[in-house]
């Protein structure tokens, strides 16, 4: 195995060839950097020397916390893209939220130069997230690659998202190299994991690489297998230019959008006039380059099979759409095969803490959503908070990460309402259908739910879920799924210790705390993955929250009739804790139609009217108490209760 640590004549030849190919400048590392670290210190790279046979585009896919980012660190070290150091931890995870949580939420691309058998290969790596909420990042990363490294934890074995990501790679007809990570752990079960990979994925045990990404054990073999076994891109430089946009990000430093592209055919150079296939708008290419660590590096051009970035004279953030195809102005090309854009599953309202900051808030939302195809944004308004955004996400973690990035990267203080899902209802009456624009309505905002009298039927979103659990916990999990209105589809044992359960579940039953409950039951060993399968008929009701018989629109909730009593009691109890006592009694009720499902009361302040009495007939005290009660009744009948904003926030705020 040849790595950059070896001191040999080979690297002398490599260094001389690099000096001939590239325009040299001063080193960023003063102390005898390895030859390939020269690459990162050069001002300009001539990419025309890298024909497609010398290019490999691949990504790393795995379940969450199986070591993808750690393996990426080792590959960057071996290729000399970064100097070897114990401080190299998650170097491709550049977001603060990624380092705080220790998970990858954003796919990251990087180019590496690897010398092998007297050739220098260009390896384009894309590190991907592992959580199901960020499957859209995996899908578009696969669209820019021809192969993948499947990483499996030796201690945990195959998990739910391992299966899901492998199937995504198979759908893209990719070559896959299987690697078993964390073989250095005491609890590692390497032979069992090999057997799982063979039985579940049909991959030969002879080609499975056993590694420790933390210690660097056998990581060099992965690079050798990438060059030897994985196919190069089959594209042509002589064909018409086609650029596939697989990501984009707004940069405040250059006040423009950096567009991540995979060049499938042709050549793109600075100054080229290109056109968007989706919008038909024309742009001028201002800069081309590749991604290295820690910064991007400008190049003279990008050629067929290469992965990099372009910067154009785009006027608006919305000009760049992930999945778009760019081509030379005036040419006629077929659009590239795009990945499937997922549908949002969880919806929540986002409102600026201060309405005066709405314009800045709106701009921040647009910039953050620029490169997130899983987000859907619809302007909305709320009687309590004013103007805001109703945003759809792929899951609860996706929503939390989005909210955290909005606060940390854009310094936005936001009010986030309790998350919900989008229900459907079918209405009757020609006039009603004309007013609403359709017979079948998809609604996530309770304020827009039609009157019950015109609704013929209601439907809710359903998912197919895969639960992978130790066999001893399977009976308890089945009870939990039954309580959440789930239907068992299939159950089988992967091996003698693990069981795979396939359930059909209502989405509303799993988006809140199902995953946390699953982890608690299985002591952290259970995993869950799901996919949307459409809508099914259900009994969905709108719950109204009333204060002294006056309906508070902004506190209305859509839920299944079975869940309504529990949800109603929680809301009125929360209101009682956050509304101050008044001079009159306050009645809090949660209603569905005319039925009261939850009730709380806030007693009135009561003056001791009998304090001035010194004995005498008891009827005097009763007369004063009756007069006090009549006065409070009159006050309650004319009073207009102003629900404090903090009380509404406390009720609507996500748990």
Secondary structure, DSSP 8 states (H G I E B T S, - for coil): ---TT--SHHHHHHHHHHHHHSB----S-TTT--GGGGGGG-SBB-GGG--GGGEEEEEEEESTTSSHHHHHHHHHHHTTSS---TT-SSTT--SHHHHHHTS--S-EEEEEEEEETTEEEEEEEEE---SGGGHHHHHHHHHT-SEEEEEEETTT-S-HHHHHHHHHHHHTT-EEEEEEE-TTSTT--HHHHHHHHHHHH---GGG-EE-BTTTTBTHHHHHHHHHHHS------SSS--EEEEEEEEEETTTTEEEEEEEEEESEEETT-EEEETTT--EEEEEEEEEE-SSSEEEESEEETT-EEEEEE--SSGGG--TT-EEEETT---------------EEEEEEESSGGGHHHHHHHHHHHTTT-TT-EEEEEEETTTEEEEEEEESSHHHHHHHHHHHHHHH---EEEB--B--EEEEE--HHHHHHHSSSEEEE--GGG---GGGEEEEEEEEEEEEEEEEGGGHHHHHHHHHHTT-EEEEEEESSSSEEEEEEEEEGGGTTTTHHHHHHHHTTT--EEEEEEEEEEEE-EEEEEEEETTEE-GGG-EEEEHHHHHHHHHHHHHHHHHHS---SS-EEEEEEETTEEEEEEEE------TTTT--SS-HHHHHHHHHHHHHHHHHHHHH------HHHHHHHHB--
